[in-house]
Amino acid sequence: MQSNELAKLVETELDFRKAENLVTLYVGDKTSITDYMIIATATSARHAKSLTDYVLEKVKVLGVNALGVEGAQGSDWVLLDLGDVIVHVMTGQAREFYQLEKLWSVASEK
């Protein structure tokens, strides 16, 4: 599966499961670790965990295995590493504090 197709699949699943403020950033020109970062806001820590669980189920059916999952039940930030796509699901407070969009939106130097 191409990285852009995987990103679109994850976006669709997060949107369907009521994630808020969904942002997809192409970071392939800034880092070699991934092509896309998807950032979403969950209404609670429990919602964050369930969103990533649903994404995991969806991609597993298509033969994509997660390289890692960080953030336990009750965590304000759950990270799902799908290789070419990294998913960050955060509570509103955590997202405002870390401001990942701002960090990864800085123009790359050439």
C-alpha positions in Angstrom: 0.0 0.0 0.0 1.4 3.4 -0.9 1.9 5.9 1.9 -0.6 8.4 0.5 -3.3 5.7 0.3 -2.5 4.6 3.9 -2.7 8.2 5.1 -6.1 8.6 3.4 -7.4 5.4 5.0 -6.3 6.5 8.4 -7.9 10.0 7.9 -11.1 8.4 6.9 -11.2 6.1 9.9 -10.4 8.8 12.3 -13.0 11.1 10.8 -15.6 8.3 10.9 -14.8 7.7 14.6 -15.3 11.4 15.5 -11.7 12.6 15.9 -11.6 16.4 15.9 -9.3 18.9 14.2 -7.8 16.3 11.9 -4.5 17.5 10.2 -2.3 15.6 7.8 1.2 16.8 7.2 3.5 15.6 4.5 6.9 15.4 6.2 8.8 13.3 3.7 10.9 16.3 2.7 11.8 17.0 6.3 12.7 13.6 7.7 13.5 10.1 6.5 11.5 8.3 9.3 8.1 8.7 7.7 6.2 10.4 4.9 3.0 11.6 6.7 2.1 12.7 10.2 -1.5 12.7 11.1 -2.6 14.6 14.1 -6.0 14.4 15.6 -7.7 15.6 18.8 -9.7 13.2 21.0 -12.4 14.3 23.5 -10.7 12.3 26.3 -7.8 9.9 27.0 -10.2 7.0 26.6 -11.4 8.3 23.2 -7.7 8.7 22.1 -7.0 5.0 22.9 -10.1 3.8 21.2 -9.4 5.9 18.0 -6.0 4.3 17.7 -7.4 0.8 18.4 -9.9 1.3 15.5 -7.2 2.5 13.2 -5.1 -0.6 14.1 -8.0 -2.9 13.4 -8.7 -1.3 10.0 -5.1 -1.3 8.7 -4.5 -4.9 10.0 -7.3 -6.2 7.8 -5.3 -4.7 4.8 -2.1 -6.4 5.9 -0.4 -3.3 7.5 1.2 -4.0 10.8 2.0 -1.3 13.3 5.7 -0.9 14.1 4.8 0.5 17.5 2.1 2.0 19.7 3.0 4.4 22.5 0.7 5.8 25.2 -1.3 3.6 27.5 -4.9 3.8 28.7 -5.4 7.1 30.4 -2.7 8.8 28.4 -3.2 12.3 26.9 -1.2 11.3 23.8 -1.3 8.0 21.9 1.2 7.5 19.0 0.7 4.9 16.4 3.7 4.1 14.1 2.6 2.6 10.8 6.0 3.2 9.1 5.2 5.6 6.3 2.4 7.2 8.4 2.7 8.2 12.1 -0.6 9.0 13.9 -0.7 11.2 16.9 -4.0 11.3 18.8 -4.0 13.7 21.6 -6.4 15.4 24.0 -7.0 19.1 23.3 -4.8 20.1 26.2 -1.9 18.0 25.1 -2.2 19.1 21.5 -2.2 22.8 22.5 0.8 22.2 24.7 3.0 20.3 22.2 1.9 22.1 19.0 3.2 19.4 16.7 1.7 21.1 13.6 3.9 24.2 14.3 7.0 22.0 14.8 6.6 20.0 11.6 5.3 22.8 9.5 8.6 24.7 9.6 10.0 25.0 6.0 12.9 22.7 5.3 16.2 24.2 4.5 17.7 23.6 1.1 
